[in-house]
Amino acid sequence: MEKLKFIGVAVALLSCTASITADDPPDMTAGALNGRYWRKLSLMEKAAFVTGFDTAMNVALVVSPENREKFSIRAPTYGDAVHMMDSFYRRHDEKLPIWTAMRMIKLEEDGLSESEIGDRMAADGIWRKVKPETPK
């Protein structure tokens, strides 16, 4: 049963990345910058990206406090946040958008398992939950 859950999460991750359109450049997934872009950045550019993202989330009037919290990585410094992002993209598909990586890191920090992260991402409307078919 646990194996089926794992397969379901894997399929959900793949279906998320399958939403790539032919028009997207390699550094983008569904119109958002992804891990391929992240890996090309220098350390200073990554720190600037994380700082800009955090600042934008905190000053944007259209972002609710609940949504700010969803993307708020608990890192003591922006440099630590960069290392968390680097680690994330070493373990996960580089086609995942950067904002999705930040959300998944936050969920990992909250202690959720991989299958729980998949469930939460589906509940948040970030990707669809896929139920694997049972062999006949």
C-alpha positions in Angstrom: 0.0 0.0 0.0 2.8 2.4 0.9 4.4 1.6 -2.5 1.2 2.6 -4.3 1.2 5.9 -2.3 4.8 6.5 -3.5 3.8 5.7 -7.1 0.9 8.1 -6.8 3.2 10.9 -5.6 5.7 10.2 -8.3 3.0 10.3 -11.0 1.6 13.6 -9.5 5.1 15.1 -9.7 5.5 13.9 -13.3 2.0 15.2 -14.2 3.1 18.6 -12.8 6.1 18.7 -15.0 4.2 17.4 -17.9 2.3 20.7 -18.1 5.3 22.1 -19.9 4.3 23.6 -23.1 6.3 23.4 -26.3 6.6 27.2 -26.2 8.4 27.3 -22.8 12.1 27.8 -23.0 14.2 25.2 -21.1 14.6 27.5 -18.1 10.8 27.8 -17.6 8.0 25.5 -16.7 4.4 26.6 -17.4 5.7 30.2 -17.7 7.7 30.2 -14.4 11.4 30.1 -13.9 12.6 26.6 -12.9 15.5 24.7 -11.4 17.4 24.8 -14.7 17.4 28.6 -14.4 18.3 28.3 -10.7 21.4 26.2 -11.4 22.8 28.7 -13.8 22.7 31.5 -11.3 25.8 32.6 -9.4 25.7 32.5 -5.6 25.2 36.3 -5.5 22.3 36.0 -8.1 20.7 33.2 -6.1 20.9 35.3 -2.9 19.4 38.3 -4.8 16.6 36.1 -6.1 15.7 34.7 -2.7 15.9 38.2 -1.2 13.7 39.6 -3.9 11.1 36.8 -3.6 10.9 37.2 0.1 10.7 41.0 -0.1 8.0 40.9 -2.8 5.9 38.4 -0.7 6.1 40.7 2.3 5.2 44.0 0.6 2.7 42.8 -2.0 -0.7 44.1 -1.0 -2.5 41.3 -2.9 -0.7 38.5 -1.0 -2.6 37.3 2.0 -0.8 36.5 5.3 -1.7 32.9 4.8 -0.1 32.8 1.4 3.0 34.6 2.7 3.4 31.9 5.3 3.1 29.1 2.7 6.3 30.4 1.0 8.2 31.6 4.0 11.3 29.4 4.3 12.6 29.4 7.9 16.3 30.0 7.2 18.4 32.2 9.5 19.9 34.0 6.5 19.3 34.3 2.8 22.5 32.4 2.3 21.0 29.5 4.2 17.8 29.7 2.0 20.1 29.5 -1.1 21.7 26.3 0.3 18.2 24.9 0.9 17.2 25.6 -2.6 20.4 24.1 -4.0 19.8 21.0 -1.9 16.2 20.8 -3.1 17.2 20.8 -6.8 19.9 18.1 -6.2 17.1 15.9 -4.9 14.2 16.9 -7.2 13.3 17.5 -10.8 14.9 20.7 -12.1 11.8 21.3 -14.2 9.8 22.2 -11.0 9.2 26.0 -10.9 11.2 27.9 -8.3 8.1 29.1 -6.4 7.0 25.4 -6.2 10.4 24.4 -4.8 10.0 27.1 -2.1 6.6 25.8 -1.2 7.8 22.2 -1.0 10.8 23.2 1.2 8.4 24.9 3.6 6.3 21.8 3.8 9.4 19.7 4.4 10.3 22.1 7.2 6.8 21.6 8.6 7.6 17.9 8.9 5.4 16.5 6.1 6.4 13.3 4.4 6.7 13.1 0.6 3.2 11.7 0.2 1.8 14.3 2.6 3.5 17.0 0.5 1.9 15.6 -2.6 -1.5 15.7 -0.9 -1.0 19.3 0.3 0.2 20.4 -3.1 -2.9 18.9 -4.7 -5.1 20.4 -2.0 -3.6 23.8 -2.7 -4.4 23.4 -6.4 -0.7 23.4 -7.4 -1.0 20.0 -9.1 -3.6 17.3 -9.6 -3.6 14.2 -7.5 -3.3 11.1 -9.7 -4.6 7.8 -8.6 -2.7 4.9 -10.2 -4.8 2.1 -11.8 -4.7 -1.3 -10.3 -3.5 -3.9 -12.7 -6.2 -6.2 -14.1 
